[in-house]
């Protein structure tokens, strides 16, 4: 794995398409193009655009997605990240820690204390002025998010992660995690937070030469005009992967990372800013509002590549949902071609789990190539 891919995987998601998809689409992109992703997730499209020196614009309603995507357009160094860590941690000598069986078993008390201090410091930094925040702090936040949970190493220690045995791509629910740890007598060991952050940041930043691509990442609902007010120009190309119909647990699956970003210390179910999952028709109409915004801010020659699919627990015709979403849009879209993208349960898209597979695994994906007509 090269340095560029290390940055791209700073904080992995369960639902993330491989870098190969946007890289392939962008081979035909011109030097002055503006690439957009209305569901930017962990920022793979943003990162691919940066590698080619292109401008990019990403939108997502998840605070985790925004934090990780913003790291993909930073220009910093290992020393700057570690200086930021020391400065922020020293500014918060004490912070309240969450209580309960989950937290006692998830992290060693010393580790949790440091994480809570860092959590408060990073939150204060973001509140002061998100636009003016240093690239070092932005990278530090993403690195910490990526180390927040993951598997133990062969010696039964946390290794590259801060806590007890957990998946690396999503956070387990507290009750299940407590049962899992208790049955196997797994206890958290004290982790050196600074050393883990340094190790992970070095892998990303040592020898990394940033390209000239620039990016803007916005926290918002891509169906609404407000999410597009910071666009630096007209969009010429879109590369994206919307949530699949029935896949509506993004925020609860990332609850531990959301806590670290300032959210509650318990799982919060539901996300009012996501697409409607009441029925395939409602979902298509909801997605059409995103295509409306894209069309409103597009160059006449705009090309759109959309990876979309279906999941095992919702046997809907995702190809029809995609076609209907284009039909419901106020703009006229033309489906140019489609191609199979494989089974999303294979390879890097398969989640690591604590003794069981994800119940809502994706069953099929296709790439849809669309143009304004």
WOGI-V769328 format. One line per field, one symbol per residue. ss: DSSP state (H for helix, E for strand, - for the rest). Layout:
BEGIN
ss->???
END
This chain:
BEGIN
ss->--HHHHHH----------HHHHHHHHHH-----EEEE------HHHHHHHH---EEEEEE--HHHHHHHHH------HHHHHHHHHHHHHH---------HHHHHH--HHHHHHHHHHHHHHHHHHHH-HHH--HHHHHHHHHHHHH--E--------------E--------HHHHHHHHHH---------HHHHHHHHHHHHH---------EEEEE-----HHHH------EEEEEE---------HHHH-HHHHHH-------------------HHHHHHHHHHHHHHHHH-EEEEEEEEEEEEEE--E---HHHHHHHHHHH----EEEEEEEEEE----HHH------------EEEEEEEEEEE-
END
